[in-house]
Every structure is written in structure tokens, then in C-alpha cells.
Amino acid sequence: MACLSGLNHHSLIPMPYRRTENVVRRLAARERTILAAATSIAGEGGMSAVQIAAVAERAGIAAGTVYRYFPSKSDLVRDLVAAVAEHDIAAMRAAADAAPGPLSALAAAIFAFAAGSIAKRRLTWAVIGEAVDPEVDAARLGFRNALRAELAARIRAAIAGGHLPDQDVALAAAAVLGALVEGLISPRAATAGSDDGNALAAAQSAALLALRALGVIDARARGLVAQCKMP
């Protein structure tokens, strides 16, 4: 058998395609564009409005391109929920970490979630409470669990510091989250409008209610809430 000069058997095996950094960045940017379009639509019309064709039109791309990144609507919605969850948890942690002590950190975390939820009330309800496909429920439950865990950690730290009475931390965190969701963002919420004045008052009222329920005396709770600022 004749030899192939200058070649060895390794050179005859196709090498796997390796994406360049520019290609990776471009793909990531396209995915972010799709998620941003889906998030915008959910914030306007709820999760039921998030349809592949509508997302593609909002993103300025073909529907087939969306399917290459997200094979189904459920895949897109799960990633949407995850992105919103990551953003909201990060905002709560940033606000709490900037506070001078564990009790003020708890107040800051509660206020940050309240204020952020009011600012994007329709979107928050879409990802945390609106009825969607059962396939997406796991992502939604994960978001709620993450929120409860973040609140529980702050409550536990405040108890350890002697700032709150001893209590069932898991129950307290779940109750606070339930009050915030039902009082601020559910379709039954009494929050009026979304202008800065109303949003601030509503977020302050919700934070004050939560702190009182956790055992903070009224004067101290008012002082903590007064220190919180809109994001």
C-alpha cells in the first residue's frame, strides 16, 4: 500500500470544531438578547404572552434562531425565571451586605425585594406566582426557595445577634415572603401605581409590617425602614 507522504494517521482524523472567543461572545450576546426580549414581554403581558414568535420579533431575529438556543417555550421560560431570580437575590444580598449590622441587613434585604418587586410588579408576579406549565414549576419553586433561604439567613443572624426574639426561622421567612408577594405584587395587591412616591411608600409599609411581625419594636422598625433607599 502506498504511503501518504508527510501525513500520519492522526492527520486523517477530523478535528473537533473549536469555537473562537469571538464566536462564544457572539452566541452569549444573542442568548442574552433573546432572554431580554422574553423578559420584556413577560413584564408587559405575563408569562402567557411569552411565545417564541413574539420573542423572535421583539429580539429582531428569526423564530428558528430562538429554537436553536431554546428548543421549547418551557426551556426559555425556565431560563427567564432563573435570570430574574439571580438578579433579585443579588440585589437583596448587595443591599444587606452594605448595611452596618444584622438587623439593618434584614431590613435592607426585605426592602430591596419589596421595592424591586414593585418596580417590575407584572414581571415578578409572572415568575413567582402566575400559573404556567407544570414543567416550569420547578424553576419557580427554586426561586421561592432561594428567596426564603436568603430571608432565613438574615433572620437567623439577627436572632444570633440578640436583635430578634427566638422563633421558627423557616416559618418566619416563609410568612414574610408570603406577605410581600400577596401584599405587593399579586393581582389582589392594593399597590397603587408605580411612580416613585407610591412605590417608596408601599415598600416601606411592607418592610415595616415584616419587621414588626418578626418582633422588632415599632420605633426601632420605623428607624430601620427610614434608612432604606430605593434601588
VOVOLUM-340450 format. One record per residue: x, y negated, z of N, C-alpha, C in turn; residue in three letters. Coordinates in steps of 0.1 Angstrom, whole numbers, padded with zeros to 4 digits, always signed. Each point is the difference from the previous one (the first is absolute). Example, Ala and Ser with C-alpha at 12.3 -4.5 7.8 and 13.67 -1.06 7.14 Angstrom:
residues 2
+0132+0057+0078-0009-0012+0000+0009-0012+0000ala
-0004-0011-0007+0009-0011+0000-0008-0011+0008ser
end
This chain:
residues 231
+0009+0012+0000-0009-0012+0000+0009-0012+0000met
-0003-0009-0008+0008-0012-0001-0002-0009+0012ala
+0011-0006+0004-0001-0009+0012-0004-0014-0005cys
-0006-0007+0009-0004-0014-0002+0012-0009+0006leu
+0008-0005-0009+0012-0007+0005-0004-0012+0008ser
+0007-0002+0011-0002-0012+0009-0012+0001+0009gly
-0008+0011-0001-0012+0001+0008+0002+0012+0010leu
-0007-0001+0011-0001+0012+0008-0015+0003+0003asn
-0002+0010+0006-0015+0004+0002-0007-0010+0008his
+0006-0007+0009-0007-0010+0008-0005-0012-0009his
+0007-0003-0010-0004-0011-0009-0012+0003-0008ser
-0003+0013-0001-0012+0004-0008-0013+0000+0008leu
+0001-0002+0013-0011+0000+0009-0006-0014+0001ile
-0012-0003-0003-0006-0014+0001+0002-0005+0014pro
+0005-0012+0002+0001-0006+0013-0013-0007+0004met
-0004+0001+0012-0013-0007+0004+0001-0015-0001pro
-0011-0006-0004-0001-0014-0002+0001-0007+0013tyr
+0009-0010+0001+0002-0008+0012-0005-0014-0003arg
-0009-0004+0009-0005-0014-0002+0010-0010+0005arg
+0002-0011-0008+0009-0010+0004-0007-0009+0011thr
+0008-0008+0007-0006-0008+0011-0010-0010-0006glu
+0002-0005-0012-0009-0009-0006-0014+0007-0003asn
+0001+0012-0004-0012+0008-0003-0008+0002+0013val
+0008+0004+0010-0007+0003+0013-0006-0013+0006val
+0006-0011-0002-0005-0013+0005-0013-0003-0008arg
+0001+0002-0013-0012-0003-0009-0012+0009+0004arg
+0003+0013+0002-0011+0009+0004-0006-0004+0013leu
+0008-0004+0010-0004-0004+0013-0009-0012-0001ala
+0005-0010-0008-0007-0012-0002-0014+0002-0006ala
-0001+0010-0010-0013+0003-0006-0009+0006+0010arg
+0005+0009+0008-0008+0006+0011-0005-0010+0009glu
+0008-0010+0004-0004-0011+0009-0011-0008-0006arg
+0001-0003-0013-0010-0007-0008-0013+0007+0001thr
+0000+0013-0003-0012+0008+0001-0007-0001+0013ile
+0008+0002+0011-0005+0000+0013-0005-0014+0004leu
+0006-0010-0005-0004-0014+0003-0014-0002-0007ala
-0001+0004-0012-0013-0001-0007-0011+0007+0007ala
+0003+0013+0005-0010+0008+0007-0004-0007+0013ala
+0010-0005+0007-0002-0007+0013-0009-0012-0002thr
+0003-0008-0010-0008-0012-0003-0015+0004-0003ser
-0002+0010-0008-0013+0004-0003-0008+0005+0012ile
+0007+0008+0009-0006+0005+0012-0003-0012+0009ala
+0008-0010+0000-0003-0012+0009-0012-0008-0005gly
-0003+0002-0013-0012-0008-0005-0012+0008+0000glu
+0000+0013-0003-0012+0008-0002+0000+0013+0008gly
+0010+0002+0009+0000+0012+0007+0006+0012-0007gly
+0001+0011+0006+0007+0011-0005-0007+0006-0012met
-0013-0001-0001-0008+0006-0011+0003-0008-0013ser
+0005-0012+0001+0004-0008-0012+0013+0004-0005ala
+0008+0008+0007+0013+0004-0005-0001+0011-0009val
-0001-0003-0013-0001+0010-0011+0012-0002-0009gln
+0005+0011-0006+0012+0000-0007+0000-0010-0012ile
-0011-0001-0007-0002-0009-0011+0001-0015+0005ala
-0006-0003+0011+0000-0013+0006+0014-0004+0005ala
+0006+0010+0006+0014-0003+0005+0009-0002-0012val
-0001+0008-0010+0009-0002-0012-0002-0014-0006ala
-0013-0004-0001-0003-0013-0006+0006-0011+0009glu
-0002+0001+0013+0006-0010+0009+0015-0001-0001arg
+0006+0012-0001+0015+0000-0001+0005-0003-0014ala
-0008-0001-0010+0004-0003-0013+0007+0011-0007gly
-0004+0013+0003+0006+0011-0006-0010+0010-0005ile
+0004+0010-0007-0010+0010-0004-0004+0010+0011ala
-0012+0005-0001-0005+0010+0010+0010+0012+0001ala
+0004+0004-0011+0009+0012-0001+0013-0003+0008gly
+0005-0012+0001+0012-0003+0008-0003+0001+0014thr
-0012-0004+0005-0004+0002+0014+0000+0014+0003val
-0005+0009-0009-0001+0014+0003+0014+0006+0001tyr
+0010-0005-0006+0013+0005+0001+0006-0002+0013arg
-0004-0010+0007+0005-0003+0014-0010+0006+0010tyr
-0013+0000-0003-0010+0005+0010-0009+0009-0008phe
+0002+0013+0001-0008+0010-0008-0015-0001+0002pro
-0004-0005+0011-0015-0001+0003-0002-0013+0008ser
-0013-0004+0001-0004-0011+0008+0003+0003+0015lys
-0002+0012+0004+0003+0003+0014+0015-0002+0003ser
+0009+0003-0009+0014-0002+0002+0003-0015+0001asp
-0007-0008-0008+0002-0015+0000-0005-0005+0014leu
-0012+0004+0004-0006-0005+0012+0008+0004+0012val
+0005+0012+0000+0009+0004+0012+0012-0009+0001arg
+0006-0003-0011+0012-0009+0000-0003-0014+0004asp
-0012-0004-0004-0005-0014+0003-0002+0000+0016leu
-0007+0010+0005-0002+0000+0015+0014+0000+0007val
+0009+0008-0005+0013+0001+0006+0008-0014+0000ala
-0002-0007-0011+0007-0013-0002-0006-0010+0010ala
-0013+0000+0001-0006-0010+0009+0003+0004+0014val
+0000+0012+0004+0004+0005+0013+0014-0005+0004ala
+0009+0003-0009+0014-0004+0002+0001-0015+0003glu
-0007-0008-0008+0001-0014+0001-0006-0005+0013his
-0011+0006+0004-0007-0005+0012+0007+0005+0013asp
+0006+0012+0000+0007+0004+0012+0013-0008+0001ile
+0006-0003-0011+0013-0008+0000-0003-0014+0006ala
-0012-0006-0004-0004-0013+0005-0002+0000+0015ala
-0007+0011+0005-0002+0001+0014+0013+0001+0008met
+0009+0008-0005+0013+0002+0006+0008-0012+0000arg
+0000-0007-0011+0008-0013+0000-0005-0010+0010ala
-0013-0001+0001-0006-0010+0009+0003+0004+0014ala
-0001+0013+0003+0002+0005+0014+0015-0001+0004ala
+0009+0003-0010+0014+0000+0003+0005-0014+0002asp
-0007-0010-0005+0004-0014+0002-0005-0006+0013ala
-0008+0008+0007-0006-0005+0013+0010+0002+0011ala
+0000-0009+0011+0010+0001+0010-0002+0011+0010pro
-0012+0007+0001-0002+0010+0010-0010+0010-0005gly
-0002+0011+0008-0009+0011-0005-0014-0004-0001pro
-0005-0009+0010-0014-0004-0001-0003-0009-0011leu
+0010-0010-0002-0002-0009-0012+0002+0007-0013ser
+0008+0011+0000+0002+0008-0012-0013+0007-0003ala
-0007+0005+0010-0013+0007-0002-0010-0010-0006leu
-0001-0012+0006-0009-0010-0005+0004-0004-0015ala
+0012-0001-0002+0005-0004-0014-0004+0011-0010ala
+0002+0012+0004-0004+0011-0009-0015+0001-0003ala
-0008-0002+0010-0014+0000-0002-0004-0012-0009ile
+0005-0012+0003-0004-0012-0007+0005+0002-0015phe
+0012+0005-0002+0005+0002-0014-0009+0009-0008ala
-0005+0011+0006-0009+0008-0008-0013-0007-0002phe
-0005-0006+0010-0013-0007-0001+0000-0011-0011ala
+0011-0009+0001+0001-0011-0010+0002+0006-0014ala
+0009+0010-0001+0003+0005-0013-0013+0007-0006gly
-0007+0007+0008-0012+0006-0005-0011-0010-0005ser
-0001-0011+0008-0010-0010-0004+0004-0006-0014ile
+0013-0002-0001+0005-0007-0012-0003+0009-0013ala
+0000+0013+0002-0003+0009-0011-0011+0010+0004lys
-0010-0006+0005-0011+0008+0007-0005+0011-0009arg
-0003-0003-0013-0006+0010-0009+0010+0011-0003arg
+0012-0003-0001+0010+0010-0003+0002+0009+0012leu
+0001-0006+0012+0002+0007+0012-0011+0010+0002thr
-0012-0004-0002-0011+0009+0002+0000+0011-0011trp
+0004-0004-0012+0001+0010-0010+0010+0012+0003ala
+0011-0004+0007+0010+0011+0002-0002+0006+0014val
-0008-0005+0008-0001+0005+0014-0014+0006+0003ile
-0010-0005-0007-0014+0004+0004-0009+0003-0011gly
+0002-0005-0012-0010+0002-0010+0000+0015-0005glu
-0012+0005-0003-0001+0014-0004+0007+0002-0013ala
+0009+0010-0001+0007+0003-0012+0000+0015-0002val
+0007+0005-0010+0001+0014-0003+0007+0007+0012asp
-0005+0012+0003+0006+0008+0012+0015+0002-0002pro
+0005+0000-0012+0014+0002-0002+0008-0011+0006glu
-0006-0012+0001+0007-0012+0005-0001-0001+0015val
-0008+0007+0006-0003-0001+0014+0013+0002+0009asp
+0008+0009-0005+0013+0003+0008+0009-0013+0000ala
+0000-0007-0011+0009-0012+0000-0006-0010+0009ala
-0014-0002+0000-0007-0009+0008+0002+0003+0015arg
-0001+0013+0003+0002+0005+0014+0014-0003+0005leu
+0010+0002-0010+0014-0003+0004+0001-0015+0003gly
-0006-0009-0007+0000-0014+0003-0005-0003+0014phe
-0012+0005+0002-0006-0002+0014+0009+0005+0011arg
+0006+0012-0002+0008+0006+0010+0013-0009+0002asn
+0005-0005-0011+0012-0009+0002-0003-0013+0007ala
-0012-0005-0002-0004-0012+0007-0002+0003+0015leu
-0007+0011+0002-0002+0004+0014+0013+0002+0007arg
+0010+0007-0006+0013+0002+0005+0007-0012+0003ala
-0001-0010-0009+0007-0013+0003-0006-0007+0012glu
-0013-0001+0001-0007-0006+0011+0004+0008+0013leu
-0001+0013-0001+0003+0008+0012+0014-0003+0005ala
+0010-0001-0009+0014-0002+0005+0001-0014+0007ala
-0007-0010-0005+0000-0013+0006-0008+0000+0014arg
-0011+0007+0000-0007+0001+0013+0008+0008+0010ile
+0007+0011-0004+0008+0008+0009+0011-0009+0006arg
+0007-0008-0009+0011-0008+0005-0005-0011+0010ala
-0012-0005-0002-0006-0010+0009-0003+0006+0013ala
-0005+0012+0000-0003+0007+0013+0013+0003+0007ile
+0010+0005-0007+0013+0003+0006+0006-0013+0007ala
-0002-0011-0006+0005-0013+0005-0008-0006+0011gly
-0011+0007+0004-0009-0005+0010-0009-0011-0004gly
-0002-0001-0013-0009-0011-0004-0014+0004-0003his
-0003+0013+0000-0013+0006-0002-0003+0011+0010leu
-0012+0002+0004-0003+0011+0009+0002+0013-0007pro
+0002+0010+0008+0002+0014-0006-0013+0004-0007asp
+0000+0006-0011-0012+0004-0008+0004+0010-0010gln
-0010+0006-0006+0001+0010-0011+0005-0008-0012asp
+0012+0001-0004+0006-0008-0010-0006+0004-0014val
-0002+0012-0003-0005+0005-0012-0014-0006-0002ala
-0008+0002+0010-0014-0005+0000-0001-0015-0002leu
+0009-0007+0008+0000-0015-0001+0004-0004-0014ala
+0010+0006-0006+0004-0004-0013-0011+0002-0011ala
-0007+0012+0001-0010+0003-0009-0012-0010+0002ala
-0003-0004+0013-0011-0009+0002+0003-0014-0005ala
+0012-0004+0002+0004-0014-0005-0001+0000-0015val
+0005+0010-0007+0000+0001-0014-0015+0000-0005leu
-0008+0008+0006-0014+0001-0004-0007-0014+0002gly
+0003-0007+0010-0006-0013+0002+0004-0010-0011ala
+0013+0001-0003+0005-0010-0010-0006+0003-0014leu
-0001+0013-0003-0005+0004-0013-0015-0003-0001val
-0008+0003+0010-0014-0002+0000-0003-0015+0001glu
+0007-0007+0008-0003-0014+0003+0005-0010-0011gly
+0010+0004-0007+0007-0009-0010-0002+0003-0014leu
+0000+0013-0004+0001+0003-0014-0011+0009-0006ile
-0008+0007+0009-0010+0008-0006-0011-0008-0006ser
-0009+0006-0008-0011-0008-0006-0009-0006+0010pro
+0000+0005+0012-0008-0005+0011+0007-0011+0008arg
+0012-0003-0003+0008-0010+0008-0006-0013-0002ala
+0001-0008+0011-0006-0014+0000+0009-0010-0005ala
+0012+0004-0004+0010-0010-0004-0005-0009-0011thr
+0000-0013+0002-0006-0009-0010+0012-0006-0009ala
-0001+0002-0013+0010-0006-0008+0014+0005+0002gly
+0009-0006-0008+0014+0004+0001+0009-0012+0000ser
-0006-0013+0003+0009-0011+0001+0008+0001+0012asp
+0011-0008+0001+0010+0001+0011-0006-0002+0013asp
-0009-0010+0002-0006-0002+0013-0008+0011+0005gly
-0009+0006-0008-0008+0011+0004+0008+0012+0002asn
+0010+0003-0009+0009+0011+0002+0007+0000+0013ala
+0006-0012+0003+0007-0001+0013-0009+0002+0012leu
-0011-0006+0000-0010+0002+0011-0004+0015+0001ala
-0003+0006-0011-0004+0014+0001+0012+0009+0005ala
+0012-0002-0005+0011+0008+0004+0003-0002+0015ala
-0001-0013+0004+0002-0003+0014-0010+0007+0009gln
-0013-0001-0004-0010+0006+0008+0001+0015+0001ser
+0004+0006-0011+0002+0015+0000+0012+0004+0009ala
+0011-0007-0001+0011+0002+0009-0003-0002+0014ala
-0007-0010+0003-0004-0003+0014-0009+0011+0006leu
-0010+0005-0008-0008+0011+0004+0008+0012+0003leu
+0009+0003-0009+0009+0012+0002+0008-0001+0012ala
+0006-0011+0003+0009-0002+0011-0008+0001+0013leu
-0012-0006+0000-0009+0001+0012-0003+0015+0003arg
-0004+0007-0011-0004+0014+0002+0011+0009+0005ala
+0013-0004-0003+0011+0008+0004+0004-0004+0015leu
-0006-0010+0005+0002-0003+0014+0008-0013+0003gly
+0002-0009-0010+0007-0012+0002-0010-0011+0005val
+0003-0006+0011-0009-0010+0005-0002-0012-0010ile
-0012-0006+0001-0004-0009-0011+0010-0011-0002asp
+0005-0007+0010+0009-0011-0002+0013+0004-0007ala
+0005+0012+0004+0012+0005-0006-0002+0004-0014arg
-0012+0006-0003-0003+0004-0013-0001-0012-0010ala
-0007-0011+0005-0001-0012-0008+0013-0006-0003arg
+0009+0000+0010+0013-0005-0003+0008+0007-0010gly
-0001+0014+0000+0007+0008-0010-0006-0002-0014leu
-0013-0001-0001-0006-0002-0013+0004-0014-0005val
+0000-0009+0008+0003-0014-0004+0014-0001-0007ala
+0009+0009+0004+0014+0000-0005+0001+0007-0014gln
-0011+0007-0004+0000+0007-0013-0002-0009-0011cys
+0007+0002-0011-0002-0009-0012-0004+0009-0012lys
-0007-0007-0009-0005+0007-0012+0012+0003-0008met
+0001+0012-0006+0011+0004-0008+0001-0008-0013pro
end
